Amino acid sequence: MEESMIEKGVYECRYPERADTFSMGITMLEAATLENCGYLYIRNPLRIGPEKLNSYRRILKDKYSPHFTKIIEGAIEIDHKHRLTMSKIY
């Protein structure tokens, strides 16, 4: 099985500020849902599993206010162009 770009150490992050927001959003999602967000990732190539992400989003919507849910969902938006920035969250 071939190594992914991240495993090879050659992955280039073009938007580090958006990547930081995504990481914070995943951390908040894990804390809010009490689910292991490591299961969101599919390897080779590394990507997010949309079915698992949607199941975590449903848990979030069932437990928390729309405002809090909107912040986390904006932070974990898959398309970096639509992802919130830290200054928008703050």
N, C-alpha and C positions, 0 to 999 in steps of 0.2 A: 504494500500500500504506500502510495506516494505521500511525502510530508506536505502539509499545507504551507502557505507563505508565512504564516505566523510562526509555525514550528521551525521553519528554516531561518527565521529572524530577518526576513527581507520585506515584511509587510510595512508599507509606508502609510502613515496616517496623514491625510491631506487636510483634515479639519480637526486639529487636536482639541479646540475649545468645544466642539460639538461632541467629540468622543468623551470628554470629561463629563459633559452633561448626561450622556447616555449611561456612563458608569455610575454616576450618582443616582440616576433614575432606576437602574437595575437594583442598586443597593436599597433604595427606598421601597421598591416593589417587593423585594425579598423580606424586608422588615415588616411591611404592612400585611403581607399575605402569609407569612411564616412558612413559605415554601422555598425549597432550594432552587434558586434561579440558575444554577449550573446545568440543570436539566433543559434549559431553554436552547442550549447550543447543540448544533449538529456539526459533526466534524467531517473534514475532507470533502469539499471545502468547508471551512468554518463559516457557519451562518446561524441565524436564529430560526427556530422552528415556529412557524406562525400558529399552529394549532395549540401548542403549549402556551405561547404568549397570550393568545386569546383566552385560554382557560384562567390564567393568572389575572387578566384584566377583568374577567367576570367576578372573580373573588374580590378584587379591589372595589368594583362598583357596588357589590352587595354590602360591603362593610363600611365604606367611607363616604364622606360628602362629595358632591359633584366637583367642588372647587379643588379638593385634595386630589381626587382622581384625575382631573384635568391637568394638574401640574405633573403628576407622574407620567401620564400618557404622553404629554408633550415632551418630556425628557427622554422617553424610550421610543420615540418615533423612529422607525427604521430608516426612512428617507431623511438624511441629514439636512436637506434643504428646508424641511418642514419642522425640524426639531427645535425646541426652545433653546435659547441661550441662557447662561447663568444670570445675565443681567435682566432678562425678562422674568425669570423666576423670582429673583430678589426684589 
